[in-house]
Amino acid sequence: MEEPLRDSRTLVVRLRDRIAELIREEGLAPGDKLPTESQLTERFKVSRPALREALKLLEQDSFIYVEHGRGRFVSAMSAVHVDRPITVFESVTDMSRQYGYRTSNRILSISEEIADKTVARHLKLDAGERVIRLERLRLERDTPIMYCLDYVPRTIIPEKLYDLDWSGSLLDLLERYKQRPRMSAASVTAVTLPEEIVERHDLRDFGPALLITETAYNDAGAPVVYAVDYHRGSHFTFSLVRK
Protein backbone atom coordinates (compact mmCIF):
# COMPACT_ATOMS: atom_id res chain seq x y z
CA MET A 1 0.00 0.00 0.00
CA GLU A 2 1.23 3.49 -0.84
CA GLU A 3 2.15 5.85 1.99
CA PRO A 4 0.15 9.11 2.12
CA LEU A 5 1.81 11.89 0.18
CA ARG A 6 4.07 14.10 2.33
CA ASP A 7 6.54 16.67 1.07
CA SER A 8 6.71 20.42 0.55
CA ARG A 9 5.18 20.61 -2.93
CA THR A 10 1.49 21.21 -3.48
CA LEU A 11 -0.65 18.09 -3.19
CA VAL A 12 -1.73 18.12 -6.84
CA VAL A 13 1.85 18.42 -8.14
CA ARG A 14 3.05 15.66 -5.81
CA LEU A 15 0.20 13.44 -6.92
CA ARG A 16 0.91 14.11 -10.60
CA ASP A 17 4.51 13.01 -10.08
CA ARG A 18 3.52 9.90 -8.13
CA ILE A 19 1.10 8.80 -10.84
CA ALA A 20 3.86 9.27 -13.43
CA GLU A 21 6.15 7.16 -11.24
CA LEU A 22 3.43 4.52 -10.95
CA ILE A 23 3.19 4.31 -14.74
CA ARG A 24 6.94 3.72 -15.01
CA GLU A 25 7.22 1.37 -12.05
CA GLU A 26 4.42 -0.88 -13.28
CA GLY A 27 5.74 -0.87 -16.82
CA LEU A 28 2.60 0.55 -18.39
CA ALA A 29 3.20 1.00 -22.10
CA PRO A 30 1.66 3.54 -24.50
CA GLY A 31 -1.96 2.53 -25.03
CA ASP A 32 -2.29 0.75 -21.67
CA LYS A 33 -5.20 1.80 -19.49
CA LEU A 34 -4.62 3.60 -16.19
CA PRO A 35 -6.17 2.28 -12.98
CA THR A 36 -9.61 3.70 -12.27
CA GLU A 37 -10.17 6.85 -10.20
CA SER A 38 -11.40 4.71 -7.31
CA GLN A 39 -8.27 2.57 -7.41
CA LEU A 40 -5.99 5.63 -7.52
CA THR A 41 -7.76 7.50 -4.71
CA GLU A 42 -7.51 4.39 -2.53
CA ARG A 43 -3.86 3.82 -3.41
CA PHE A 44 -2.71 7.37 -2.72
CA LYS A 45 -5.21 8.21 0.05
CA VAL A 46 -6.35 11.44 -1.61
CA SER A 47 -9.67 13.02 -2.51
CA ARG A 48 -11.19 12.53 -5.93
CA PRO A 49 -11.07 16.29 -6.80
CA ALA A 50 -7.32 16.36 -6.07
CA LEU A 51 -6.82 13.23 -8.15
CA ARG A 52 -8.71 14.70 -11.10
CA GLU A 53 -6.60 17.87 -10.97
CA ALA A 54 -3.42 15.76 -11.01
CA LEU A 55 -4.72 13.69 -13.92
CA LYS A 56 -5.59 16.92 -15.74
CA LEU A 57 -1.95 18.03 -15.36
CA LEU A 58 -0.73 14.74 -16.82
CA GLU A 59 -3.17 15.15 -19.69
CA GLN A 60 -1.95 18.71 -20.32
CA ASP A 61 1.61 17.36 -20.41
CA SER A 62 0.44 14.77 -23.00
CA PHE A 63 1.55 12.03 -20.61
CA ILE A 64 -1.90 10.46 -20.70
CA TYR A 65 -4.97 10.85 -22.89
CA VAL A 66 -8.69 10.37 -22.35
CA GLU A 67 -11.12 8.31 -24.40
CA HIS A 68 -14.56 9.30 -23.24
CA GLY A 69 -16.56 6.34 -22.09
CA ARG A 70 -13.45 4.12 -21.92
CA GLY A 71 -11.07 5.76 -19.48
CA ARG A 72 -7.57 7.22 -19.35
CA PHE A 73 -4.67 5.73 -21.24
CA VAL A 74 -0.91 6.07 -21.29
CA SER A 75 0.39 8.13 -24.22
CA ALA A 76 3.59 7.81 -26.23
CA MET A 77 5.07 10.66 -24.14
CA SER A 78 5.33 8.30 -21.19
CA ALA A 79 8.16 6.48 -22.97
CA VAL A 80 10.25 9.67 -23.05
CA HIS A 81 12.17 10.23 -19.82
CA VAL A 82 13.40 13.79 -19.37
CA ASP A 83 15.40 14.90 -16.34
CA ARG A 84 14.27 18.29 -15.04
CA PRO A 85 12.09 19.33 -17.99
CA ILE A 86 12.14 23.07 -18.45
CA THR A 87 8.45 22.90 -19.34
CA VAL A 88 7.51 22.15 -15.72
CA PHE A 89 6.39 25.15 -13.67
CA GLU A 90 7.47 24.94 -10.04
CA SER A 91 8.89 27.16 -7.35
CA VAL A 92 12.64 27.74 -7.23
CA THR A 93 12.65 26.02 -3.84
CA ASP A 94 10.99 22.90 -5.27
CA MET A 95 13.21 22.93 -8.33
CA SER A 96 16.36 23.15 -6.19
CA ARG A 97 15.14 20.30 -4.01
CA GLN A 98 14.71 18.12 -7.11
CA TYR A 99 18.42 18.59 -7.79
CA GLY A 100 19.19 17.42 -4.27
CA TYR A 101 19.95 20.90 -2.93
CA ARG A 102 18.72 22.22 0.41
CA THR A 103 19.10 25.88 -0.31
CA SER A 104 18.96 28.81 2.05
CA ASN A 105 17.93 32.33 1.06
CA ARG A 106 19.98 35.43 1.62
CA ILE A 107 17.94 38.59 1.21
CA LEU A 108 20.13 41.16 -0.52
CA SER A 109 17.55 43.91 -0.79
CA ILE A 110 13.84 44.56 -0.81
CA SER A 111 12.32 47.78 -2.04
CA GLU A 112 9.30 49.45 -3.58
CA GLU A 113 9.85 51.27 -6.84
CA ILE A 114 8.21 52.43 -10.05
CA ALA A 115 8.27 49.63 -12.61
CA ASP A 116 10.61 50.25 -15.51
CA LYS A 117 9.39 49.62 -19.05
CA THR A 118 10.49 45.97 -19.16
CA VAL A 119 8.91 45.05 -15.84
CA ALA A 120 5.74 47.03 -16.62
CA ARG A 121 5.37 45.25 -19.95
CA HIS A 122 5.68 41.78 -18.44
CA LEU A 123 3.35 42.56 -15.53
CA LYS A 124 0.91 44.54 -17.72
CA LEU A 125 1.21 47.65 -15.57
CA ASP A 126 0.49 51.23 -16.53
CA ALA A 127 3.22 53.87 -16.48
CA GLY A 128 3.99 54.96 -12.94
CA GLU A 129 2.63 51.85 -11.24
CA ARG A 130 4.77 50.47 -8.44
CA VAL A 131 6.26 47.06 -7.82
CA ILE A 132 8.01 45.22 -5.01
CA ARG A 133 11.58 44.36 -6.00
CA LEU A 134 13.06 41.37 -4.15
CA GLU A 135 16.76 40.58 -4.63
CA ARG A 136 18.06 37.28 -3.24
CA LEU A 137 20.88 34.78 -3.34
CA ARG A 138 20.16 31.07 -3.11
CA LEU A 139 22.97 29.18 -1.40
CA GLU A 140 23.81 25.51 -1.19
CA ARG A 141 25.67 25.47 2.10
CA ASP A 142 27.79 28.58 1.64
CA THR A 143 28.02 28.43 -2.15
CA PRO A 144 25.85 30.85 -4.18
CA ILE A 145 24.06 28.83 -6.86
CA MET A 146 21.35 31.31 -7.91
CA TYR A 147 21.00 35.06 -8.08
CA CYS A 148 17.32 35.99 -8.20
CA LEU A 149 15.34 39.15 -8.88
CA ASP A 150 11.56 39.06 -8.44
CA TYR A 151 9.07 41.82 -9.19
CA VAL A 152 5.52 41.72 -7.81
CA PRO A 153 2.80 44.34 -8.40
CA ARG A 154 2.54 46.43 -5.24
CA THR A 155 -1.25 46.20 -5.33
CA ILE A 156 -1.07 42.46 -4.62
CA ILE A 157 0.72 42.80 -1.27
CA PRO A 158 -0.60 45.85 0.63
CA GLU A 159 1.33 45.31 3.90
CA LYS A 160 4.48 47.15 4.87
CA LEU A 161 7.40 45.32 3.30
CA TYR A 162 9.38 44.94 6.49
CA ASP A 163 6.43 43.41 8.34
CA LEU A 164 6.66 40.30 6.15
CA ASP A 165 9.05 37.35 6.14
CA TRP A 166 10.68 37.21 2.70
CA SER A 167 13.12 34.40 3.53
CA GLY A 168 10.79 31.60 2.46
CA SER A 169 8.99 30.73 -0.77
CA LEU A 170 7.60 33.73 -2.64
CA LEU A 171 4.93 31.50 -4.14
CA ASP A 172 3.76 30.49 -0.67
CA LEU A 173 3.65 34.13 0.36
CA LEU A 174 1.49 34.96 -2.67
CA GLU A 175 -0.80 32.09 -1.70
CA ARG A 176 -1.82 34.13 1.35
CA TYR A 177 -3.21 36.77 -1.00
CA LYS A 178 -4.89 34.19 -3.27
CA GLN A 179 -2.41 35.06 -6.01
CA ARG A 180 -0.27 31.92 -6.20
CA PRO A 181 1.16 31.45 -9.71
CA ARG A 182 -0.02 28.37 -11.59
CA MET A 183 1.81 28.67 -14.90
CA SER A 184 4.44 30.81 -16.58
CA ALA A 185 6.07 31.84 -19.83
CA ALA A 186 9.86 31.76 -19.73
CA SER A 187 12.95 32.19 -21.85
CA VAL A 188 16.46 30.81 -21.28
CA THR A 189 19.78 32.38 -22.26
CA ALA A 190 23.40 31.40 -21.59
CA VAL A 191 25.09 34.43 -19.99
CA THR A 192 27.50 35.61 -17.34
CA LEU A 193 26.39 37.64 -14.36
CA PRO A 194 26.36 41.39 -15.03
CA GLU A 195 29.58 42.96 -13.79
CA GLU A 196 27.85 45.34 -11.39
CA ILE A 197 26.15 42.37 -9.65
CA VAL A 198 29.46 40.49 -9.48
CA GLU A 199 31.20 43.46 -7.89
CA ARG A 200 28.41 44.47 -5.54
CA HIS A 201 27.89 40.96 -4.11
CA ASP A 202 31.39 39.49 -4.51
CA LEU A 203 30.31 36.76 -6.98
CA ARG A 204 33.50 36.57 -9.04
CA ASP A 205 33.58 32.75 -8.97
CA PHE A 206 29.93 32.33 -10.03
CA GLY A 207 30.98 31.45 -13.60
CA PRO A 208 28.69 30.90 -16.62
CA ALA A 209 24.98 31.05 -15.89
CA LEU A 210 21.64 30.07 -17.33
CA LEU A 211 19.44 33.15 -17.23
CA ILE A 212 15.75 32.31 -16.97
CA THR A 213 13.39 35.25 -17.32
CA GLU A 214 9.87 34.24 -16.42
CA THR A 215 6.44 35.80 -16.10
CA ALA A 216 4.17 33.82 -13.80
CA TYR A 217 0.37 33.96 -13.91
CA ASN A 218 -2.38 33.23 -11.40
CA ASP A 219 -5.46 31.09 -12.00
CA ALA A 220 -7.23 34.00 -13.71
CA GLY A 221 -4.35 34.48 -16.15
CA ALA A 222 -3.12 37.74 -14.60
CA PRO A 223 0.67 38.21 -14.28
CA VAL A 224 1.73 38.25 -10.63
CA VAL A 225 5.53 37.80 -10.75
CA TYR A 226 8.25 38.78 -13.17
CA ALA A 227 11.41 36.83 -12.30
CA VAL A 228 14.99 37.20 -13.49
CA ASP A 229 16.98 34.22 -12.21
CA TYR A 230 20.63 33.42 -12.88
CA HIS A 231 21.30 29.70 -12.32
CA ARG A 232 24.92 28.76 -11.77
CA GLY A 233 25.86 26.75 -14.85
CA SER A 234 27.97 24.24 -12.92
CA HIS A 235 24.97 23.26 -10.79
CA PHE A 236 21.97 23.15 -13.14
CA THR A 237 20.95 21.47 -16.38
CA PHE A 238 17.53 21.53 -18.03
CA SER A 239 15.95 19.32 -20.68
CA LEU A 240 12.99 19.58 -22.98
CA VAL A 241 10.70 17.40 -25.03
CA ARG A 242 9.54 18.46 -28.48
CA LYS A 243 6.12 17.29 -29.57
C-alpha positions as CSV (number, residue, x, y, z in Angstrom):
1,M,0.0,0.0,0.0
2,E,1.2,3.5,-0.8
3,E,2.1,5.9,2.0
4,P,0.2,9.1,2.1
5,L,1.8,11.9,0.2
6,R,4.1,14.1,2.3
7,D,6.5,16.7,1.1
8,S,6.7,20.4,0.5
9,R,5.2,20.6,-2.9
10,T,1.5,21.2,-3.5
11,L,-0.6,18.1,-3.2
12,V,-1.7,18.1,-6.8
13,V,1.9,18.4,-8.1
14,R,3.0,15.7,-5.8
15,L,0.2,13.4,-6.9
16,R,0.9,14.1,-10.6
17,D,4.5,13.0,-10.1
18,R,3.5,9.9,-8.1
19,I,1.1,8.8,-10.8
20,A,3.9,9.3,-13.4
21,E,6.2,7.2,-11.2
22,L,3.4,4.5,-11.0
23,I,3.2,4.3,-14.7
24,R,6.9,3.7,-15.0
25,E,7.2,1.4,-12.0
26,E,4.4,-0.9,-13.3
27,G,5.7,-0.9,-16.8
28,L,2.6,0.6,-18.4
29,A,3.2,1.0,-22.1
30,P,1.7,3.5,-24.5
31,G,-2.0,2.5,-25.0
32,D,-2.3,0.8,-21.7
33,K,-5.2,1.8,-19.5
34,L,-4.6,3.6,-16.2
35,P,-6.2,2.3,-13.0
36,T,-9.6,3.7,-12.3
37,E,-10.2,6.9,-10.2
38,S,-11.4,4.7,-7.3
39,Q,-8.3,2.6,-7.4
40,L,-6.0,5.6,-7.5
41,T,-7.8,7.5,-4.7
42,E,-7.5,4.4,-2.5
43,R,-3.9,3.8,-3.4
44,F,-2.7,7.4,-2.7
45,K,-5.2,8.2,0.0
46,V,-6.4,11.4,-1.6
47,S,-9.7,13.0,-2.5
48,R,-11.2,12.5,-5.9
49,P,-11.1,16.3,-6.8
50,A,-7.3,16.4,-6.1
51,L,-6.8,13.2,-8.1
52,R,-8.7,14.7,-11.1
53,E,-6.6,17.9,-11.0
54,A,-3.4,15.8,-11.0
55,L,-4.7,13.7,-13.9
56,K,-5.6,16.9,-15.7
57,L,-2.0,18.0,-15.4
58,L,-0.7,14.7,-16.8
59,E,-3.2,15.1,-19.7
60,Q,-1.9,18.7,-20.3
61,D,1.6,17.4,-20.4
62,S,0.4,14.8,-23.0
63,F,1.6,12.0,-20.6
64,I,-1.9,10.5,-20.7
65,Y,-5.0,10.9,-22.9
66,V,-8.7,10.4,-22.4
67,E,-11.1,8.3,-24.4
68,H,-14.6,9.3,-23.2
69,G,-16.6,6.3,-22.1
70,R,-13.5,4.1,-21.9
71,G,-11.1,5.8,-19.5
72,R,-7.6,7.2,-19.4
73,F,-4.7,5.7,-21.2
74,V,-0.9,6.1,-21.3
75,S,0.4,8.1,-24.2
76,A,3.6,7.8,-26.2
77,M,5.1,10.7,-24.1
78,S,5.3,8.3,-21.2
79,A,8.2,6.5,-23.0
80,V,10.2,9.7,-23.0
81,H,12.2,10.2,-19.8
82,V,13.4,13.8,-19.4
83,D,15.4,14.9,-16.3
84,R,14.3,18.3,-15.0
85,P,12.1,19.3,-18.0
86,I,12.1,23.1,-18.4
87,T,8.5,22.9,-19.3
88,V,7.5,22.2,-15.7
89,F,6.4,25.2,-13.7
90,E,7.5,24.9,-10.0
91,S,8.9,27.2,-7.4
92,V,12.6,27.7,-7.2
93,T,12.6,26.0,-3.8
94,D,11.0,22.9,-5.3
95,M,13.2,22.9,-8.3
96,S,16.4,23.2,-6.2
97,R,15.1,20.3,-4.0
98,Q,14.7,18.1,-7.1
99,Y,18.4,18.6,-7.8
100,G,19.2,17.4,-4.3
101,Y,20.0,20.9,-2.9
102,R,18.7,22.2,0.4
103,T,19.1,25.9,-0.3
104,S,19.0,28.8,2.0
105,N,17.9,32.3,1.1
106,R,20.0,35.4,1.6
107,I,17.9,38.6,1.2
108,L,20.1,41.2,-0.5
109,S,17.5,43.9,-0.8
110,I,13.8,44.6,-0.8
111,S,12.3,47.8,-2.0
112,E,9.3,49.4,-3.6
113,E,9.9,51.3,-6.8
114,I,8.2,52.4,-10.0
115,A,8.3,49.6,-12.6
116,D,10.6,50.3,-15.5
117,K,9.4,49.6,-19.0
118,T,10.5,46.0,-19.2
119,V,8.9,45.1,-15.8
120,A,5.7,47.0,-16.6
121,R,5.4,45.2,-20.0
122,H,5.7,41.8,-18.4
123,L,3.4,42.6,-15.5
124,K,0.9,44.5,-17.7
125,L,1.2,47.6,-15.6
126,D,0.5,51.2,-16.5
127,A,3.2,53.9,-16.5
128,G,4.0,55.0,-12.9
129,E,2.6,51.9,-11.2
130,R,4.8,50.5,-8.4
131,V,6.3,47.1,-7.8
132,I,8.0,45.2,-5.0
133,R,11.6,44.4,-6.0
134,L,13.1,41.4,-4.2
135,E,16.8,40.6,-4.6
136,R,18.1,37.3,-3.2
137,L,20.9,34.8,-3.3
138,R,20.2,31.1,-3.1
139,L,23.0,29.2,-1.4
140,E,23.8,25.5,-1.2
141,R,25.7,25.5,2.1
142,D,27.8,28.6,1.6
143,T,28.0,28.4,-2.2
144,P,25.8,30.9,-4.2
145,I,24.1,28.8,-6.9
146,M,21.4,31.3,-7.9
147,Y,21.0,35.1,-8.1
148,C,17.3,36.0,-8.2
149,L,15.3,39.1,-8.9
150,D,11.6,39.1,-8.4
151,Y,9.1,41.8,-9.2
152,V,5.5,41.7,-7.8
153,P,2.8,44.3,-8.4
154,R,2.5,46.4,-5.2
155,T,-1.3,46.2,-5.3
156,I,-1.1,42.5,-4.6
157,I,0.7,42.8,-1.3
158,P,-0.6,45.8,0.6
159,E,1.3,45.3,3.9
160,K,4.5,47.2,4.9
161,L,7.4,45.3,3.3
162,Y,9.4,44.9,6.5
163,D,6.4,43.4,8.3
164,L,6.7,40.3,6.1
165,D,9.1,37.4,6.1
166,W,10.7,37.2,2.7
167,S,13.1,34.4,3.5
168,G,10.8,31.6,2.5
169,S,9.0,30.7,-0.8
170,L,7.6,33.7,-2.6
171,L,4.9,31.5,-4.1
172,D,3.8,30.5,-0.7
173,L,3.6,34.1,0.4
174,L,1.5,35.0,-2.7
175,E,-0.8,32.1,-1.7
176,R,-1.8,34.1,1.4
177,Y,-3.2,36.8,-1.0
178,K,-4.9,34.2,-3.3
179,Q,-2.4,35.1,-6.0
180,R,-0.3,31.9,-6.2
181,P,1.2,31.5,-9.7
182,R,0.0,28.4,-11.6
183,M,1.8,28.7,-14.9
184,S,4.4,30.8,-16.6
185,A,6.1,31.8,-19.8
186,A,9.9,31.8,-19.7
187,S,13.0,32.2,-21.9
188,V,16.5,30.8,-21.3
189,T,19.8,32.4,-22.3
190,A,23.4,31.4,-21.6
191,V,25.1,34.4,-20.0
192,T,27.5,35.6,-17.3
193,L,26.4,37.6,-14.4
194,P,26.4,41.4,-15.0
195,E,29.6,43.0,-13.8
196,E,27.8,45.3,-11.4
197,I,26.1,42.4,-9.7
198,V,29.5,40.5,-9.5
199,E,31.2,43.5,-7.9
200,R,28.4,44.5,-5.5
201,H,27.9,41.0,-4.1
202,D,31.4,39.5,-4.5
203,L,30.3,36.8,-7.0
204,R,33.5,36.6,-9.0
205,D,33.6,32.7,-9.0
206,F,29.9,32.3,-10.0
207,G,31.0,31.4,-13.6
208,P,28.7,30.9,-16.6
209,A,25.0,31.1,-15.9
210,L,21.6,30.1,-17.3
211,L,19.4,33.2,-17.2
212,I,15.7,32.3,-17.0
213,T,13.4,35.3,-17.3
214,E,9.9,34.2,-16.4
215,T,6.4,35.8,-16.1
216,A,4.2,33.8,-13.8
217,Y,0.4,34.0,-13.9
218,N,-2.4,33.2,-11.4
219,D,-5.5,31.1,-12.0
220,A,-7.2,34.0,-13.7
221,G,-4.3,34.5,-16.1
222,A,-3.1,37.7,-14.6
223,P,0.7,38.2,-14.3
224,V,1.7,38.3,-10.6
225,V,5.5,37.8,-10.8
226,Y,8.3,38.8,-13.2
227,A,11.4,36.8,-12.3
228,V,15.0,37.2,-13.5
229,D,17.0,34.2,-12.2
230,Y,20.6,33.4,-12.9
231,H,21.3,29.7,-12.3
232,R,24.9,28.8,-11.8
233,G,25.9,26.7,-14.8
234,S,28.0,24.2,-12.9
235,H,25.0,23.3,-10.8
236,F,22.0,23.1,-13.1
237,T,20.9,21.5,-16.4
238,F,17.5,21.5,-18.0
239,S,16.0,19.3,-20.7
240,L,13.0,19.6,-23.0
241,V,10.7,17.4,-25.0
242,R,9.5,18.5,-28.5
243,K,6.1,17.3,-29.6
